[in-house]
Amino acid sequence: MTDKGLSMEPYKGVRDFYPEDMAIFRYITDTMRQTAELFGYEEYGASVLEPSELYRGKSGDEIVNEQTYTFIDRGEREVTLRPEMTPTVSRMIAAMRRNLPMPIRWYSIPNLFRYEQPQRGRLREHWQLNCDLFGVNSVEGDAEVILLASSIMRAFGLTETDFVIRVNNRKIMNFIISDYLKLDDSIGKKISRIIDKKEKLPVAEFKKMVTSAIGEKDEILLTLLESKNFEEFVSHLPKNETLNIALQEMRTLIESLENKGVRNVQFDQTLMRGFDYYTGIVFEIFDTNPKNRRALFGGGRYDNLLSAFGVEPLSAVGFGMGDVTMRDVLETRGLLPKYKNPAYLAIIMAEQQCLPYASELTRKLRADNVAVSMDISGKKVGDQIKAADKKGIPFILVIGDDEVKSGNLKIKELATGVETVISDEKLSAFFKK
Amino acid sequence: MTDKGLSMEPYKGVRDFYPEDMAIFRYITDTMRQTAELFGYEEYGASVLEPSELYRGKSGDEIVNEQTYTFIDRGEREVTLRPEMTPTVSRMIAAMRRNLPMPIRWYSIPNLFRYEQPQRGRLREHWQLNCDLFGVNSVEGDAEVILLASSIMRAFGLTETDFVIRVNNRKIMNFIISDYLKLDDSIGKKISRIIDKKEKLPVAEFKKMVTSAIGEKDEILLTLLESKNFEEFVSHLPKNETLNIALQEMRTLIESLENKGVRNVQFDQTLMRGFDYYTGIVFEIFDTNPKNRRALFGGGRYDNLLSAFGVEPLSAVGFGMGDVTMRDVLETRGLLPKYKNPAYLAIIMAEQQCLPYASELTRKLRADNVAVSMDISGKKVGDQIKAADKKGIPFILVIGDDEVKSGNLKIKELATGVETVISDEKLSAFFKK
């Protein structure tokens, strides 16, 4: 508390949503919601508070300790503000494993917290659409989820040249690291992280890091990573049955997506995705905007996550799509809608004695489902009109003694200045069309 | 973590929302949202994390320390999971005091946290519609907000005999306590809390508590509290100009609400409402269900809250309406809708070779905005139909070789068993009507 009173700032790294920001948030989440539901995905939800142990086994203690909001409650329970939704949805599915008919299509738009230094596009709190398909252990499941991700991008007005869908398969990469290069677990993890950074590093520096991590095996790996397309990549690999299944899955996936009209798909052997829990395909939606080429969001298959709850594993594939990133992309491309006040009409009183008439008119309009804001501030008419305009209310109606007597009302559209005279009986019908 | 794996329970006192619960939550919040927007209220939002100091000055340290989730972040900042929305909305309005055209009509549906023992209707986390009107310092503002609260109840299908709106005015009660009975501040606070409990206590016990708190002045107060209606109550009060204004406000409010069609209003001199910050009218929506008479939610006028931020005060009136309470009321009265899957149609494949046809059909339907769930589980047809039924998908379509060849499709409505044969070209039109 300063001398001047309490601070008016929100907590560091989180956002206040004034109505114009909230409208954008609503547009983004409504578009996500509508598209997910078009695919038959059902919405679920949960609390932002979760027992901390949920994040321990899987992500490694580092994430729980360093990057989350974790605290002890008054009952000595350790709790965490969820940093991602996948552990929660896995917990919920595990609890109802036997009662939910498969396949399960679920989505949610939770807020997530990360404890990190706020920066552009990386806040401490963001919202994230999560879509997951459970109980389909086939490439067709992978294809559906990628199609859904792509359909949401298209629903926002983005075209297939605006983004590329990069795909890879953990099975292929695991084969290369463990079976082909025969790297042990810790070196395998290290090289995975290096591979993931290839695009961001200068060529020489990347090579140096690879060599320093895996020594003389570097050439085999570099040749694979530098392959220009899937078939060239395959040509550098040995013959192996397990590998062959994974390679065939990749071909089937790309073909299936093409059949569904998704052609902006690219195999990318450097795509790893952060989480340890992925077991099959991984994918990433990549922004091709020349000014800001970057990964927007992604997902993949995680078939083993339920086993952490002591229940039978269940195949699963899904993705998460953040609101901050999407707002940024849509803003850059001019794809966000203009703010509109929820009210169509501002009723403005020229004299206070018009109140009963204005109230009754307002009541009737609302009963007919016309959204009305009635100005009861008692300010001057001119100021009331200015306020309506600034708030983005499209139509105004000034009520004075003449209007009360005659029932003839003059509706004015503020954007065009067009005035329409109409009897009070017909006012609802005017706004219904 | 148990031997069997991680716990599948959510954190104590919070809820998991499986799709059927989420659909109810959505129904409740959508109804709130639509009604608020019909009145021209604009949606805003903020993070659940707030600096703890926001709750200190106003509610007294007790609330921050005992009843909230408060912790220290890694940057030594004290943060709280918001227990109510009014301090947040006041903070946001204060920050933009000069840029927002008055009057301001805002609503939000935030989640709120309280640290207390979970019990029926009182969880550690709930969601609450908050509607506030700023910049209208008149009874007409009070009336609008109460009308909005009443309209939301009506939008849920509740009638005016299902609930009563109890109203009181802090100015009247302050006059009685400070000016008429001349009680000092601490006794005044104590007696306010006792008055608030009148309805819940046996008559004798209540009288004893009043006498023990204020001694020989008890009779004056008890006479006032036992008055059967507003005019009887007024007849026991002394003549005083300030009091008179407050009494006149009460008459105007009840009259204004009656003119707006709200007749289930009752003056209730025992209604105090918990928060210290109220400065004028207070009100409460009271459930008249004989099996469960109780206060559902309420609100009031708070004209001084912005001064805590060192800016000019601003008149404000609003209310909060919780989702747990409303769900309970609507459930008891059978007013909740039946669950519906977002998909209208489940496409079921009899043979896997029908996949390309089924995919293309699905794509076309979705392009026409028909929500479709395609079963790609590879299970037996009978099991796929059972799963669709259990998920609440109203229509099914089984695709086999015959359908692929002929393009004649048999749509079955599961609830009625009615089958319709239709060509694949006309399928979208069938669902559009």
HADDOCK unambig.tbl for C-alpha pairs under 7 A between the chains (distance, minus, plus):
assign (segid A and resid 1 and name CA) (segid B and resid 53 and name CA) 6.91 0.50 0.50
assign (segid A and resid 4 and name CA) (segid B and resid 309 and name CA) 6.79 0.50 0.50
assign (segid A and resid 4 and name CA) (segid B and resid 310 and name CA) 4.90 0.50 0.50
assign (segid A and resid 5 and name CA) (segid B and resid 308 and name CA) 5.47 0.50 0.50
assign (segid A and resid 5 and name CA) (segid B and resid 309 and name CA) 4.39 0.50 0.50
assign (segid A and resid 5 and name CA) (segid B and resid 310 and name CA) 4.70 0.50 0.50
assign (segid A and resid 6 and name CA) (segid B and resid 54 and name CA) 6.83 0.50 0.50
assign (segid A and resid 6 and name CA) (segid B and resid 308 and name CA) 6.11 0.50 0.50
assign (segid A and resid 6 and name CA) (segid B and resid 309 and name CA) 4.70 0.50 0.50
assign (segid A and resid 7 and name CA) (segid B and resid 309 and name CA) 6.56 0.50 0.50
assign (segid A and resid 8 and name CA) (segid B and resid 91 and name CA) 5.18 0.50 0.50
assign (segid A and resid 8 and name CA) (segid B and resid 92 and name CA) 6.70 0.50 0.50
assign (segid A and resid 8 and name CA) (segid B and resid 94 and name CA) 6.84 0.50 0.50
assign (segid A and resid 8 and name CA) (segid B and resid 95 and name CA) 5.49 0.50 0.50
assign (segid A and resid 8 and name CA) (segid B and resid 309 and name CA) 6.77 0.50 0.50
assign (segid A and resid 10 and name CA) (segid B and resid 50 and name CA) 6.47 0.50 0.50
assign (segid A and resid 11 and name CA) (segid B and resid 49 and name CA) 6.63 0.50 0.50
assign (segid A and resid 11 and name CA) (segid B and resid 50 and name CA) 5.39 0.50 0.50
assign (segid A and resid 11 and name CA) (segid B and resid 51 and name CA) 5.72 0.50 0.50
assign (segid A and resid 14 and name CA) (segid B and resid 47 and name CA) 6.21 0.50 0.50
assign (segid A and resid 15 and name CA) (segid B and resid 46 and name CA) 6.15 0.50 0.50
assign (segid A and resid 15 and name CA) (segid B and resid 47 and name CA) 6.32 0.50 0.50
assign (segid A and resid 16 and name CA) (segid B and resid 45 and name CA) 6.19 0.50 0.50
assign (segid A and resid 16 and name CA) (segid B and resid 46 and name CA) 4.46 0.50 0.50
assign (segid A and resid 16 and name CA) (segid B and resid 47 and name CA) 6.74 0.50 0.50
assign (segid A and resid 17 and name CA) (segid B and resid 44 and name CA) 5.37 0.50 0.50
assign (segid A and resid 17 and name CA) (segid B and resid 45 and name CA) 4.63 0.50 0.50
assign (segid A and resid 17 and name CA) (segid B and resid 46 and name CA) 5.54 0.50 0.50
assign (segid A and resid 18 and name CA) (segid B and resid 44 and name CA) 5.10 0.50 0.50
assign (segid A and resid 18 and name CA) (segid B and resid 45 and name CA) 6.72 0.50 0.50
assign (segid A and resid 19 and name CA) (segid B and resid 42 and name CA) 5.96 0.50 0.50
assign (segid A and resid 19 and name CA) (segid B and resid 43 and name CA) 5.50 0.50 0.50
assign (segid A and resid 19 and name CA) (segid B and resid 44 and name CA) 4.84 0.50 0.50
assign (segid A and resid 22 and name CA) (segid B and resid 43 and name CA) 6.46 0.50 0.50
assign (segid A and resid 22 and name CA) (segid B and resid 44 and name CA) 5.52 0.50 0.50
assign (segid A and resid 22 and name CA) (segid B and resid 45 and name CA) 6.52 0.50 0.50
assign (segid A and resid 37 and name CA) (segid B and resid 342 and name CA) 5.35 0.50 0.50
assign (segid A and resid 37 and name CA) (segid B and resid 343 and name CA) 6.67 0.50 0.50
assign (segid A and resid 37 and name CA) (segid B and resid 371 and name CA) 6.41 0.50 0.50
assign (segid A and resid 38 and name CA) (segid B and resid 343 and name CA) 6.64 0.50 0.50
assign (segid A and resid 38 and name CA) (segid B and resid 366 and name CA) 6.25 0.50 0.50
assign (segid A and resid 38 and name CA) (segid B and resid 369 and name CA) 6.89 0.50 0.50
assign (segid A and resid 38 and name CA) (segid B and resid 370 and name CA) 6.55 0.50 0.50
assign (segid A and resid 38 and name CA) (segid B and resid 371 and name CA) 3.88 0.50 0.50
assign (segid A and resid 38 and name CA) (segid B and resid 372 and name CA) 6.07 0.50 0.50
assign (segid A and resid 39 and name CA) (segid B and resid 371 and name CA) 5.84 0.50 0.50
assign (segid A and resid 39 and name CA) (segid B and resid 372 and name CA) 5.45 0.50 0.50
assign (segid A and resid 39 and name CA) (segid B and resid 373 and name CA) 5.59 0.50 0.50
assign (segid A and resid 40 and name CA) (segid B and resid 342 and name CA) 5.40 0.50 0.50
assign (segid A and resid 40 and name CA) (segid B and resid 343 and name CA) 4.39 0.50 0.50
assign (segid A and resid 40 and name CA) (segid B and resid 371 and name CA) 6.02 0.50 0.50
assign (segid A and resid 40 and name CA) (segid B and resid 372 and name CA) 5.54 0.50 0.50
assign (segid A and resid 40 and name CA) (segid B and resid 373 and name CA) 4.63 0.50 0.50
assign (segid A and resid 41 and name CA) (segid B and resid 342 and name CA) 6.84 0.50 0.50
assign (segid A and resid 42 and name CA) (segid B and resid 19 and name CA) 5.97 0.50 0.50
assign (segid A and resid 42 and name CA) (segid B and resid 341 and name CA) 6.73 0.50 0.50
assign (segid A and resid 42 and name CA) (segid B and resid 342 and name CA) 6.37 0.50 0.50
assign (segid A and resid 43 and name CA) (segid B and resid 19 and name CA) 5.50 0.50 0.50
assign (segid A and resid 43 and name CA) (segid B and resid 22 and name CA) 6.47 0.50 0.50
assign (segid A and resid 44 and name CA) (segid B and resid 17 and name CA) 5.37 0.50 0.50
assign (segid A and resid 44 and name CA) (segid B and resid 18 and name CA) 5.09 0.50 0.50
assign (segid A and resid 44 and name CA) (segid B and resid 19 and name CA) 4.82 0.50 0.50
assign (segid A and resid 44 and name CA) (segid B and resid 22 and name CA) 5.52 0.50 0.50
assign (segid A and resid 45 and name CA) (segid B and resid 16 and name CA) 6.19 0.50 0.50
assign (segid A and resid 45 and name CA) (segid B and resid 17 and name CA) 4.62 0.50 0.50
assign (segid A and resid 45 and name CA) (segid B and resid 18 and name CA) 6.70 0.50 0.50
assign (segid A and resid 45 and name CA) (segid B and resid 22 and name CA) 6.52 0.50 0.50
assign (segid A and resid 46 and name CA) (segid B and resid 15 and name CA) 6.14 0.50 0.50
assign (segid A and resid 46 and name CA) (segid B and resid 16 and name CA) 4.46 0.50 0.50
assign (segid A and resid 46 and name CA) (segid B and resid 17 and name CA) 5.53 0.50 0.50
assign (segid A and resid 47 and name CA) (segid B and resid 14 and name CA) 6.21 0.50 0.50
assign (segid A and resid 47 and name CA) (segid B and resid 15 and name CA) 6.31 0.50 0.50
assign (segid A and resid 47 and name CA) (segid B and resid 16 and name CA) 6.73 0.50 0.50
assign (segid A and resid 49 and name CA) (segid B and resid 11 and name CA) 6.63 0.50 0.50
assign (segid A and resid 50 and name CA) (segid B and resid 10 and name CA) 6.46 0.50 0.50
assign (segid A and resid 50 and name CA) (segid B and resid 11 and name CA) 5.39 0.50 0.50
assign (segid A and resid 51 and name CA) (segid B and resid 11 and name CA) 5.71 0.50 0.50
assign (segid A and resid 53 and name CA) (segid B and resid 1 and name CA) 6.96 0.50 0.50
assign (segid A and resid 54 and name CA) (segid B and resid 6 and name CA) 6.83 0.50 0.50
assign (segid A and resid 71 and name CA) (segid B and resid 71 and name CA) 6.83 0.50 0.50
assign (segid A and resid 91 and name CA) (segid B and resid 8 and name CA) 5.19 0.50 0.50
assign (segid A and resid 92 and name CA) (segid B and resid 8 and name CA) 6.70 0.50 0.50
assign (segid A and resid 94 and name CA) (segid B and resid 8 and name CA) 6.83 0.50 0.50
assign (segid A and resid 95 and name CA) (segid B and resid 8 and name CA) 5.48 0.50 0.50
assign (segid A and resid 101 and name CA) (segid B and resid 387 and name CA) 5.26 0.50 0.50
assign (segid A and resid 102 and name CA) (segid B and resid 387 and name CA) 6.75 0.50 0.50
assign (segid A and resid 103 and name CA) (segid B and resid 377 and name CA) 6.29 0.50 0.50
assign (segid A and resid 135 and name CA) (segid B and resid 377 and name CA) 6.99 0.50 0.50
assign (segid A and resid 136 and name CA) (segid B and resid 376 and name CA) 6.90 0.50 0.50
assign (segid A and resid 136 and name CA) (segid B and resid 377 and name CA) 5.24 0.50 0.50
assign (segid A and resid 140 and name CA) (segid B and resid 376 and name CA) 6.95 0.50 0.50
assign (segid A and resid 260 and name CA) (segid B and resid 359 and name CA) 6.94 0.50 0.50
assign (segid A and resid 260 and name CA) (segid B and resid 360 and name CA) 6.99 0.50 0.50
assign (segid A and resid 308 and name CA) (segid B and resid 5 and name CA) 5.46 0.50 0.50
assign (segid A and resid 308 and name CA) (segid B and resid 6 and name CA) 6.10 0.50 0.50
assign (segid A and resid 309 and name CA) (segid B and resid 4 and name CA) 6.78 0.50 0.50
assign (segid A and resid 309 and name CA) (segid B and resid 5 and name CA) 4.41 0.50 0.50
assign (segid A and resid 309 and name CA) (segid B and resid 6 and name CA) 4.70 0.50 0.50
assign (segid A and resid 309 and name CA) (segid B and resid 7 and name CA) 6.57 0.50 0.50
assign (segid A and resid 309 and name CA) (segid B and resid 8 and name CA) 6.77 0.50 0.50
assign (segid A and resid 310 and name CA) (segid B and resid 4 and name CA) 4.83 0.50 0.50
assign (segid A and resid 310 and name CA) (segid B and resid 5 and name CA) 4.71 0.50 0.50
assign (segid A and resid 341 and name CA) (segid B and resid 42 and name CA) 6.73 0.50 0.50
assign (segid A and resid 342 and name CA) (segid B and resid 37 and name CA) 5.33 0.50 0.50
assign (segid A and resid 342 and name CA) (segid B and resid 40 and name CA) 5.39 0.50 0.50
assign (segid A and resid 342 and name CA) (segid B and resid 41 and name CA) 6.82 0.50 0.50
assign (segid A and resid 342 and name CA) (segid B and resid 42 and name CA) 6.34 0.50 0.50
assign (segid A and resid 343 and name CA) (segid B and resid 37 and name CA) 6.67 0.50 0.50
assign (segid A and resid 343 and name CA) (segid B and resid 38 and name CA) 6.64 0.50 0.50
assign (segid A and resid 343 and name CA) (segid B and resid 40 and name CA) 4.38 0.50 0.50
assign (segid A and resid 359 and name CA) (segid B and resid 260 and name CA) 6.96 0.50 0.50
assign (segid A and resid 360 and name CA) (segid B and resid 260 and name CA) 6.99 0.50 0.50
assign (segid A and resid 366 and name CA) (segid B and resid 38 and name CA) 6.25 0.50 0.50
assign (segid A and resid 369 and name CA) (segid B and resid 38 and name CA) 6.88 0.50 0.50
assign (segid A and resid 370 and name CA) (segid B and resid 38 and name CA) 6.54 0.50 0.50
assign (segid A and resid 371 and name CA) (segid B and resid 37 and name CA) 6.40 0.50 0.50
assign (segid A and resid 371 and name CA) (segid B and resid 38 and name CA) 3.86 0.50 0.50
assign (segid A and resid 371 and name CA) (segid B and resid 39 and name CA) 5.82 0.50 0.50
assign (segid A and resid 371 and name CA) (segid B and resid 40 and name CA) 6.01 0.50 0.50
assign (segid A and resid 372 and name CA) (segid B and resid 38 and name CA) 6.07 0.50 0.50
assign (segid A and resid 372 and name CA) (segid B and resid 39 and name CA) 5.45 0.50 0.50
assign (segid A and resid 372 and name CA) (segid B and resid 40 and name CA) 5.54 0.50 0.50
assign (segid A and resid 373 and name CA) (segid B and resid 39 and name CA) 5.58 0.50 0.50
assign (segid A and resid 373 and name CA) (segid B and resid 40 and name CA) 4.63 0.50 0.50
assign (segid A and resid 376 and name CA) (segid B and resid 136 and name CA) 6.90 0.50 0.50
assign (segid A and resid 376 and name CA) (segid B and resid 140 and name CA) 6.95 0.50 0.50
assign (segid A and resid 377 and name CA) (segid B and resid 103 and name CA) 6.29 0.50 0.50
assign (segid A and resid 377 and name CA) (segid B and resid 135 and name CA) 6.99 0.50 0.50
assign (segid A and resid 377 and name CA) (segid B and resid 136 and name CA) 5.25 0.50 0.50
assign (segid A and resid 387 and name CA) (segid B and resid 101 and name CA) 5.27 0.50 0.50
assign (segid A and resid 387 and name CA) (segid B and resid 102 and name CA) 6.75 0.50 0.50
